[in-house]
Structure formats: C-alpha cells, structure tokens
Amino acid sequence: MQNISKEFTYNVADDQYYQTSELKKTATVTYVGPEKQYVVVNSSTNKLTGRTITQEMFETYNDTTEDFYAVEVDCTTNPLICSLVDKGINEDLYPNISEDVPGCDVPYVRDNPVMPDHTYESTEIEYDAARKTFIKPFPWKKPYVTWQDQLGRRNLMLASADRHLSEDLPSGLYNSMLEYKQYLRDFPATFGATFSIEIASAGTDYSIGDRFLINDPVYKNNQSVNDILVTVVAVDDAGGVTDITKTNTAAYSYHPEAGTYNNVFFVTSSNGTGVTFNLSKVKTVDPWKITPKESPIN
C-alpha cells in the first residue's frame, strides 16, 4: 500500500482542552501515511477503540470477530480519522507556543496548532454502520489533568514535605523546606482554584471555635454551591478575630474568573459582633498548564 500526503483543515476548541468552540477556530496540518487505515470499532458502542489492523487481517476480521468490527478508512477523503488513529503528522514541522505560568519554574509549552489527537477524544468517536460514516461533530478531547488531580497531588506533596522536614536538616535546606511548604499551602490560591478570605474588621466578643457560614450569593455566579465555612482559631484581648481556618473555598468549577467581594454576608450563632470578611481570587489557571515546583530535598 502506498503512502499519501494530504493537507486538511479541522475545527479546534477555543483553547486546548476547552469544550467550547465559540471562536470558530480551525487548524491546518498535513497527514502523511498509508492511503487506507483499518480501524477497529466496539460492536456494543460503535465507538473507535483506538486500535488498527492490517489490510490482510481486515479481509477476514468481520467474519471471525463478534465483539468488534473493522472499518476501512480512505485517508485521502478522511485524513482526520487517519491522523487520529495513526498520528501521521510530523509535529517537528510546526512551531510551539510557550506560556509563562506565574508560580511555576517551567513554562507551559504546546504545539501550534493544537494537533488532532489533542483536539478530539478519538475513543469517543462513533461510527454509523448503516450510513458508513463517522458521526459528527467529534467529541472534544478531555483534559489529561484536572483541578481535582492537581489538588490531590498537592496534598500528597504537602504530606511528603511534612515527613521530610526535620530539625536535623542544614539550616539553609530547612528554611527552603519551610518556604516550599508555604508554597504548597498557598498553591490553590496562587493558581486561582480557591477564594482567599481576609478579615476586614475583627469585631469583638468572639471565641475560638466560633463558626461562620458565608452564603452571600454574590460570589456564587448563580450556581448551587456549598457555603464557605469559616472557623475562628485566634482572637485578641477584646475578642476580635485575628486568625481563621476555612473550608469549601474551592471555586475553580463555578468561578474561574478573578473576583473581589467585600463585606460578604454570613450567618453565625456566635455572641460576637462586628467581624467582616472580604473574598478574593485570581483568575483560575488551567490545571494542565501547571508544573508544581519540586521539593528542595529532591
């Protein structure tokens, strides 16, 4: 079987791994590979498996296999499918985009344009056997790293840093580890995954352990999300709130943009009065663009 060279244009998402196409963006690349591909489809779902077989195997495959069937794809007329199952694109011929990410030691680098295998989820593409065509539009590629992944990894890294922090370390390394632990504690806020909470007014007559539920709809973007729970961990001589802990501050799913909300509304059963809180966050960084800093001990 001879190879072909076929330039083709395909739709791309608004940005890599985004699930929207409001900007109507396209990309053009060249497929170089066999003129035909033989793709394997799951019989129960009619979705591509990501596997291919040889032309010789194809001759008898559909007569001997029940759970799967194979489809011949003409790469001259359907180079996109062929590029998804067998690459066939020399990425070295295309430039890269490099993006500095605040809080990261290394930039985020990707192909320009975004390649087809990073645009479409190939194993979610369905084949219509009756019409002998692949169903469009093709599903967008899912991010290979989510914010849940990043936060889970950060928690493991923080636990590891706790285990390795020892007073036996040289002073320089000990201080570096302290800075690294602070970096990990600040990680969600640094990259815009959570709201930061500032005590704007300390108030009076509060006690350690007092709790507040910040349920102001102003920061929730009209979505049903959990209230932010604030707990007092330190007060001054007048019972003014000087330090707090907080939970339910994760906002990457419902508030990706930067935002500041002063004197947010809350409910409490405390006897204290006068405390006020401000919420703020930076724009959420796409999780796949983040390469966390390594431990100084590594």
Backbone torsions as a table, in degrees:
resi	resn	phi	psi	omega
1	MET	NA	133.8	-178.3
2	GLN	-82.9	156.1	174.1
3	ASN	-88.8	155.1	176.8
4	ILE	-127.4	164.9	172.3
5	SER	-126.3	117.8	-173.5
6	LYS	-135.1	114.9	174.0
7	GLU	-79.3	139.0	179.5
8	PHE	-148.3	158.8	-179.0
9	THR	-117.5	139.5	-178.3
10	TYR	-139.9	157.5	177.9
11	ASN	-76.1	143.9	175.5
12	VAL	-126.3	156.9	179.5
13	ALA	-70.1	168.7	-178.9
14	ASP	-58.3	-33.1	172.3
15	ASP	-154.0	164.1	-174.9
16	GLN	-57.2	129.4	179.0
17	TYR	69.7	8.6	171.8
18	TYR	-79.0	152.7	-177.1
19	GLN	-104.0	25.0	-178.4
20	THR	-128.1	158.6	179.2
21	SER	-141.0	39.6	-178.2
22	GLU	-64.0	-27.4	-177.4
23	LEU	-82.6	-6.3	177.8
24	LYS	55.1	45.7	-177.4
25	LYS	-83.5	149.6	175.8
26	THR	-132.7	165.9	176.1
27	ALA	-139.9	155.8	-179.9
28	THR	-130.7	127.2	177.9
29	VAL	-139.0	176.5	-179.2
30	THR	-121.3	125.2	174.0
31	TYR	-86.8	132.1	174.4
32	VAL	-129.3	115.6	-178.2
33	GLY	175.2	-167.3	-179.1
34	PRO	-56.4	148.0	-179.1
35	GLU	-71.7	-18.3	176.7
36	LYS	-138.0	144.1	174.5
37	GLN	-122.9	150.3	-179.3
38	TYR	-119.2	101.6	-171.9
39	VAL	-96.4	146.8	-178.9
40	VAL	-99.4	132.7	-176.6
41	VAL	-119.2	140.2	175.8
42	ASN	-74.2	124.5	-174.9
43	SER	-65.8	-32.2	-176.5
44	SER	-80.6	-28.7	-178.2
45	THR	-110.9	-16.8	-174.4
46	ASN	61.0	25.6	178.0
47	LYS	-102.6	149.3	176.4
48	LEU	-61.1	141.8	177.2
49	THR	-91.3	-14.8	-174.7
50	GLY	91.8	-4.4	-179.3
51	ARG	-99.9	153.0	172.9
52	THR	-127.1	160.3	175.1
53	ILE	-127.4	169.8	-179.9
54	THR	-80.1	164.3	177.7
55	GLN	-61.2	-37.8	179.8
56	GLU	-64.2	-42.4	178.5
57	MET	-65.9	-34.0	-176.7
58	PHE	-61.8	-30.8	-175.8
59	GLU	-56.4	-34.5	-177.1
60	THR	-120.6	-2.1	-171.8
61	TYR	-57.7	-47.7	-174.6
62	ASN	-73.7	-12.5	177.1
63	ASP	-90.5	-14.6	-173.2
64	THR	-119.6	-3.6	-176.0
65	THR	-123.7	133.1	-179.1
66	GLU	-101.6	-41.2	-174.7
67	ASP	-75.3	-19.1	-178.1
68	PHE	-137.5	158.5	170.6
69	TYR	-140.6	160.6	-175.8
70	ALA	-113.3	149.3	-179.4
71	VAL	-128.4	134.4	175.6
72	GLU	-83.9	127.2	-179.3
73	VAL	-114.4	124.6	175.4
74	ASP	-82.1	111.8	-174.2
75	CYS	-74.9	-13.4	175.2
76	THR	-71.9	-37.7	-178.8
77	THR	-98.4	-17.4	-178.8
78	ASN	-135.7	59.9	-177.5
79	PRO	-66.6	-23.6	-179.4
80	LEU	-64.6	-49.1	178.2
81	ILE	-60.2	-43.2	-179.3
82	CYS	-62.2	-37.3	179.7
83	SER	-70.7	-28.4	-179.0
84	LEU	-75.3	-34.8	-177.1
85	VAL	-92.0	-19.6	-176.3
86	ASP	-139.5	23.9	-179.8
87	LYS	55.7	-94.4	176.8
88	GLY	70.7	13.9	179.4
89	ILE	-123.6	126.3	178.3
90	ASN	-83.7	97.7	-175.0
91	GLU	-67.0	-19.2	179.0
92	ASP	-66.4	-16.9	-179.7
93	LEU	-81.5	-6.5	-175.1
94	TYR	-118.1	147.4	-177.7
95	PRO	-74.4	169.7	174.4
96	ASN	-109.9	157.2	170.3
97	ILE	-110.7	130.0	178.7
98	SER	-115.3	131.8	-176.9
99	GLU	-128.8	120.6	175.2
100	ASP	-72.1	132.4	-179.4
101	VAL	-115.3	111.7	179.0
102	PRO	-54.6	133.5	-178.0
103	GLY	94.4	-5.1	179.0
104	CYS	-116.4	145.1	178.1
105	ASP	-82.4	-19.8	-179.0
106	VAL	-122.0	146.7	179.4
107	PRO	-76.8	165.8	172.8
108	TYR	-92.1	126.3	-176.8
109	VAL	-123.6	134.3	176.6
110	ARG	-143.8	164.0	177.2
111	ASP	-68.2	149.5	174.7
112	ASN	-132.0	108.1	9.3
113	PRO	-80.1	173.4	173.4
114	VAL	-64.8	126.9	-177.1
115	MET	-69.5	156.1	-178.9
116	PRO	-54.6	-38.5	-177.4
117	ASP	-73.0	-11.5	172.4
118	HIS	-105.5	9.0	179.0
119	THR	-109.5	-39.9	-175.9
120	TYR	-121.1	145.7	176.6
121	GLU	-86.6	93.9	-168.8
122	SER	-60.8	-36.5	-177.8
123	THR	-79.4	3.6	173.1
124	GLU	-106.4	-2.0	178.9
125	ILE	-75.4	131.1	-177.2
126	GLU	-103.5	147.1	177.7
127	TYR	-109.7	130.2	176.2
128	ASP	-93.8	100.2	-174.8
129	ALA	-65.3	-34.5	-178.0
130	ALA	-66.6	-40.6	-178.9
131	ARG	-94.8	-6.5	179.0
132	LYS	55.6	50.8	179.5
133	THR	-149.9	158.0	176.3
134	PHE	-88.9	135.6	-174.0
135	ILE	-74.7	127.8	178.5
136	LYS	-113.2	157.2	0.4
137	PRO	-73.7	150.8	178.0
138	PHE	-71.5	144.7	-179.9
139	PRO	-68.4	141.2	-180.0
140	TRP	-69.1	152.5	177.2
141	LYS	-67.5	133.0	176.5
142	LYS	-79.1	147.8	176.3
143	PRO	-59.7	139.7	179.3
144	TYR	-83.8	-10.9	173.9
145	VAL	-134.4	130.0	177.7
146	THR	-110.4	172.3	177.2
147	TRP	-69.0	-30.0	174.2
148	GLN	-62.2	-40.6	177.2
149	ASP	-61.5	-47.4	-176.8
150	GLN	-63.4	-42.6	-178.6
151	LEU	-69.7	-36.4	175.9
152	GLY	-64.4	-41.3	177.8
153	ARG	-65.1	-42.4	179.0
154	ARG	-60.4	-40.5	178.8
155	ASN	-62.8	-40.5	177.7
156	LEU	-66.0	-40.1	179.7
157	MET	-65.9	-38.3	179.2
158	LEU	-68.0	-39.7	177.3
159	ALA	-64.0	-39.4	178.7
160	SER	-66.6	-39.9	178.6
161	ALA	-63.5	-37.9	177.2
162	ASP	-61.0	-40.5	-178.4
163	ARG	-68.7	-33.2	-174.6
164	HIS	-90.6	-11.2	179.9
165	LEU	-77.2	117.2	-177.2
166	SER	-140.7	144.2	178.1
167	GLU	-67.2	-11.6	177.5
168	ASP	-77.2	-12.3	-179.6
169	LEU	-68.2	149.3	171.4
170	PRO	-54.3	147.3	-172.3
171	SER	-56.9	-40.2	-179.5
172	GLY	-63.8	-44.0	179.7
173	LEU	-69.3	-36.8	178.2
174	TYR	-60.7	-46.1	179.6
175	ASN	-65.9	-36.2	177.8
176	SER	-64.5	-37.2	178.6
177	MET	-68.1	-37.5	175.8
178	LEU	-61.7	-42.8	178.0
179	GLU	-64.2	-39.2	-179.6
180	TYR	-65.3	-41.4	177.5
181	LYS	-63.1	-38.2	177.6
182	GLN	-65.8	-39.2	175.9
183	TYR	-58.0	-43.3	-179.8
184	LEU	-69.1	-38.0	177.3
185	ARG	-64.5	-36.7	-178.6
186	ASP	-83.4	-8.4	-172.1
187	PHE	-49.0	-51.3	-178.2
188	PRO	-61.2	-39.5	-179.4
189	ALA	-74.6	-37.7	-179.3
190	THR	-57.5	-40.1	-175.6
191	PHE	-102.1	13.5	171.8
192	GLY	75.7	23.8	179.0
193	ALA	-85.6	-20.8	-176.9
194	THR	-135.4	164.0	170.5
195	PHE	-82.7	139.8	167.4
196	SER	-92.2	145.7	-178.6
197	ILE	-120.0	124.6	178.9
198	GLU	-109.4	137.3	172.8
199	ILE	-81.4	106.8	-177.5
200	ALA	-80.8	-40.8	175.4
201	SER	-134.7	132.5	-173.0
202	ALA	-75.7	-28.9	-177.2
203	GLY	71.0	-167.7	-179.7
204	THR	-142.6	159.5	171.5
205	ASP	67.8	25.2	175.0
206	TYR	-90.7	161.2	-179.4
207	SER	-127.1	153.0	175.0
208	ILE	-60.8	132.7	-177.0
209	GLY	100.3	-12.9	176.0
210	ASP	-60.4	145.8	-177.0
211	ARG	-125.6	151.2	179.2
212	PHE	-135.2	137.5	173.1
213	LEU	-106.6	108.8	177.6
214	ILE	-82.8	108.4	-176.0
215	ASN	-123.7	22.6	178.7
216	ASP	-60.9	121.9	-178.6
217	PRO	-67.6	-10.4	-174.5
218	VAL	-62.0	-30.6	-176.4
219	TYR	-98.7	0.1	-171.9
220	LYS	-93.9	-1.3	178.0
221	ASN	53.6	38.7	177.7
222	ASN	58.3	29.5	178.6
223	GLN	-115.4	155.4	179.5
224	SER	-86.7	99.1	-178.8
225	VAL	-130.2	160.1	-179.3
226	ASN	-65.6	145.3	172.7
227	ASP	-66.0	153.0	176.4
228	ILE	-84.1	127.7	-179.5
229	LEU	-98.3	124.4	179.0
230	VAL	-115.6	132.2	178.8
231	THR	-122.7	133.3	179.7
232	VAL	-76.4	128.5	176.7
233	VAL	-118.1	-7.6	177.1
234	ALA	-157.6	141.8	176.7
235	VAL	-134.9	160.7	176.0
236	ASP	-91.9	-173.7	-176.1
237	ASP	-61.7	-25.6	179.7
238	ALA	-92.7	6.0	-177.2
239	GLY	79.6	16.9	175.6
240	GLY	-76.0	140.7	-177.6
241	VAL	-74.2	123.2	-179.4
242	THR	-115.7	-17.2	178.3
243	ASP	-155.2	148.9	-176.5
244	ILE	-141.9	161.5	162.5
245	THR	-116.0	160.0	-178.0
246	LYS	-146.2	150.1	175.5
247	THR	-134.1	168.0	-178.7
248	ASN	63.8	28.3	-179.2
249	THR	-89.8	-7.2	-179.1
250	ALA	-59.0	129.0	-174.2
251	ALA	-133.5	7.2	-175.7
252	TYR	-62.7	-27.7	-176.3
253	SER	-82.6	-26.1	-175.0
254	TYR	-123.0	-10.1	-178.5
255	HIS	-142.4	70.5	-177.6
256	PRO	-72.0	-23.1	-177.9
257	GLU	-81.5	162.5	174.4
258	ALA	-67.8	152.9	179.2
259	GLY	-166.5	150.3	176.2
260	THR	-134.1	130.9	-177.9
261	TYR	-134.8	113.2	-175.8
262	ASN	-94.4	147.2	176.5
263	ASN	50.4	55.0	-177.3
264	VAL	-71.0	150.6	-178.0
265	PHE	-77.3	141.3	176.5
266	PHE	-147.2	166.2	174.4
267	VAL	-120.6	148.4	-178.0
268	THR	-156.1	155.2	174.5
269	SER	-105.3	11.3	-177.7
270	SER	-71.3	156.2	174.4
271	ASN	-83.8	-11.6	-179.2
272	GLY	-73.1	165.7	178.5
273	THR	-141.5	154.5	167.7
274	GLY	95.1	-10.4	179.9
275	VAL	-71.4	143.4	174.5
276	THR	-134.4	152.1	-178.1
277	PHE	-127.6	145.2	172.3
278	ASN	-116.6	139.7	176.0
279	LEU	-108.6	144.9	174.5
280	SER	-155.2	156.0	173.9
281	LYS	-157.1	155.6	174.4
282	VAL	-92.0	168.4	178.6
283	LYS	-59.3	133.9	-178.5
284	THR	-68.6	128.6	177.4
285	VAL	-81.7	137.3	175.7
286	ASP	-58.0	128.2	-171.9
287	PRO	-62.6	-29.2	-179.3
288	TRP	-73.4	-9.6	179.3
289	LYS	-90.9	-5.1	-172.5
290	ILE	-98.9	125.2	169.6
291	THR	-113.7	103.1	-176.4
292	PRO	-60.3	150.1	176.9
293	LYS	-65.2	149.6	179.4
294	GLU	-88.1	155.6	178.0
295	SER	-63.6	140.3	176.4
296	PRO	-59.5	-21.4	-179.1
297	ILE	-78.3	-22.7	-179.2
298	ASN	-67.5	NA	NA
